[in-house]
Amino acid sequence: MALIETEEAARRLARAIASDLSLYNEERIVQGVQSDNLFDVLSDEIEEGRALFKSRVAPELYAKNYYDRAIIDILVRSKGHIASKMW
């Protein structure tokens, strides 16, 4: 499979991976937000997604942090309605 070479496709892949993490780990995400340890709770899953993203995109696109941005947008910002010490 060819590496993803466009910024738009890299962003879409990052968001798709983050969306899958959110879909399959909703309860753990809520617990992590409430306890202010989200990145500890999901560290294995986040790193697995990061490895997948890195394997699918060109190195210069990986360096632009699209994956990290997607994780923040989808796993953190979308949970702003949950009571937490983070906010």
C-alpha positions in Angstrom: 0.0 0.0 0.0 1.4 3.4 -1.0 2.0 6.0 1.7 -0.4 8.9 2.1 1.1 12.0 0.5 -1.5 14.7 1.0 -2.2 16.7 4.1 -6.0 16.3 3.7 -5.7 12.5 3.5 -3.3 12.5 6.5 -5.8 14.5 8.5 -8.7 12.2 7.5 -6.7 9.1 8.6 -5.7 10.7 11.9 -9.3 11.6 12.6 -10.6 8.2 11.6 -8.1 6.5 14.0 -9.1 8.8 16.8 -12.8 8.3 16.1 -12.3 4.5 16.3 -10.5 5.0 19.7 -13.4 7.0 20.9 -16.0 4.6 19.6 -14.5 1.5 21.1 -13.3 3.1 24.4 -16.1 5.5 25.4 -16.5 4.4 29.0 -12.7 4.4 29.6 -12.5 7.9 28.0 -15.2 9.2 30.3 -13.4 7.7 33.3 -10.1 9.2 32.2 -11.5 12.7 31.7 -13.3 12.5 35.1 -10.1 11.4 36.8 -7.8 13.6 34.8 -5.7 10.7 33.6 -7.0 10.1 30.2 -3.6 9.7 28.5 -2.6 7.1 31.1 -5.8 5.2 30.8 -5.6 5.0 27.0 -1.8 5.0 26.5 -1.6 1.6 24.8 -4.4 2.3 22.4 -3.2 5.8 21.6 0.3 4.5 20.9 -1.1 1.7 18.7 -3.0 4.3 16.7 0.1 6.4 16.5 2.1 3.5 15.1 -0.7 2.8 12.5 -0.8 6.4 11.5 3.0 6.6 11.2 3.1 3.5 9.0 0.5 4.9 6.6 1.7 8.5 6.0 4.8 10.0 4.5 7.4 11.0 7.1 7.0 14.7 6.4 3.3 14.5 7.1 3.8 12.4 10.3 6.0 15.3 11.6 3.1 17.7 11.3 1.3 16.2 14.4 -2.0 15.5 12.7 -2.5 12.5 14.9 -2.0 14.3 18.1 -4.3 17.1 17.0 -7.0 14.5 16.2 -6.6 12.9 19.6 -7.1 16.2 21.3 -10.1 17.2 19.1 -11.9 13.9 19.3 -11.0 12.4 22.7 -10.6 15.6 24.8 -12.6 18.5 23.3 -15.6 16.4 22.5 -15.9 15.5 26.1 -16.0 19.0 27.4 -19.5 18.4 28.9 -18.1 15.9 31.4 -17.3 17.2 34.8 -13.5 17.1 35.3 -10.6 18.8 37.1 -9.2 19.4 33.7 -11.6 22.3 33.0 
